[in-house]
Amino acid sequence: MSFKNKIKNYFTMDDEYEYEYENAEAAGEPENKTSPNQKNQNVVNLTSLQQPASKVVLYEPRTYNEAQEIADNIVNRRAVVVNLQRLDGTQAKRVVDFLSGTVYAVNGDIQKLGSETFLCTPDNVDVSGTISETYVEEDEFEKGW
């Protein structure tokens, strides 16, 4: 080692930098121009690590044929609120039966929010709280729920 390097090493406090400098010199590599206080440049932005926001999809089907589209959202792990006001009683029952099977297949849950409104959630969505059923008496007898 040259006299200049010995003096530099004597006044340098960072042993790690000293070791890297000596190894680079021994291997014939060019001198490392970064200072010992410089941090690693492998920094990851925290906003890039965030999960995409969960979606709640709202549906108001007019025919039974739209039940497949609603079920596809449940299978894709999205919560779905279904308003069945525009369907007649028999079609609405068929849609609820179809969605119940879909929710069961993905280990999810289906909850009645209103007289003709249901919340279908897959297993990755946790719903807490309850809604009182004081509204139910009149509408259930009309539609046959």
N, C-alpha and C positions, 0 to 999 in steps of 0.2 A: 504494500500500500504506500502511496506517495505521502510526502510530508503534509501537503495541502489536505488530503483526505483525513489524515490523523488529527489535524487541528479541527477540521470540520466535525469529525466524530466526537472529539473531546467536548465541544460546545453544544452539540446536539443532545437534546434530552430524550428523544423518542428512540427507544431501542429497536422498535419494529422497522422504522424508516432506515435505520443504520443497517439492519440485517438485509433488507431488500436492496439497498444500495450496494452492499458488498457482493451479494449474489449476482446482481446484474453486471457488475464490473467483472466478476470472475467468469461469467458466461459469455462475456464479450458483447453483451447487449448495450444499446445506447442508454445513456443516463436518463432516468425517469424524471420528467420535468414537473410532475405534480408535487405539491408540498405535502408534508406529513399530516397537516391539519385538514386536508381536503377530504370530504366524505365520499362514500360510495355513490355512484351516480345511478344505481338501480333503485330509483324511487318510484313507487306506484301511487297514482292518484286515487284517493279513497272514494271519490264519486264513481269511479269505474267499477268498484267492487260491489256497489249496491245492487240489490235484487230489483228486477222490474216491478213496478207497482201492480198489485192485484187488481183485477177488474171485476166489477159487478155488472152483469148484462141484464137489461130490462127487456121483457118481451110481452107483447099483447097479441097473441095469435088470433087469426080470424078463421083458420081451418085446422083440422087435425094434422094435415101434412106438414105443418111448421114444427111439430113436436120433435122431429129428427134434428132439425137445426138447433133447437134448444138443448137437446141431449148431447149434441156435439160439443157445445160450450161446457157442459158439465164434465164430459170426458176430458176436455182440455184444461181442466182444473180451474174453471171460473165459476163464481157464484152467479146464480140466475134468479131474478125475481120475475115471476110469471103472473100476469093479470089475465084472468079468463073471462072477463065481462063480455067480450064480443062473441063468445061461443055459446051455443045452446047447451043444455044440461048434459045430454048424452056424450057430445063431443068433448066437453070439458072433463067429464069423468074419464074418458079414454086417454086424454092428454095427461091427466094426473096419474093414471095407472102406468102409462108408458114412462113418464118421468120417475115414478117411484122405482120401477125396475132398473132404470139407468143409475139412479142414485145408489141403489142397493149394490149394483155391480162395482161401483167405485168406492164403496164403503163410506158414502156420504150421508147426508141428512136432508129430509124434506120437512118443512114447517109451514103451517098455515098462518099467514100474517093477517088476513082479513077474510071476508066472506067468500071472495073469489080470487084471492091473491096468495101465492105460495112462494117460499124461498127454498131453492134447491142448492145445496152446497156440497162440493166434493170433500174428501177427507183432509185436505190441507187448509180448510177454512173452519175456524171454530166460532160458533155463534153463542153468545151468552145473553141471558135475559129472557123474559117471557112477555107475551102480549095477552092481556085479559080476553076472555071469550064472551063478553057481555053482548057483543054485536051479533052473535051467531044465531040466536033463536029464530028470528023472522026469515032470514035468507036461507038457512039450511032446509027449512020445510018447503020453501018455494022450489029450490033447485034439487033437493033430495040428497044433499051432501051427507 
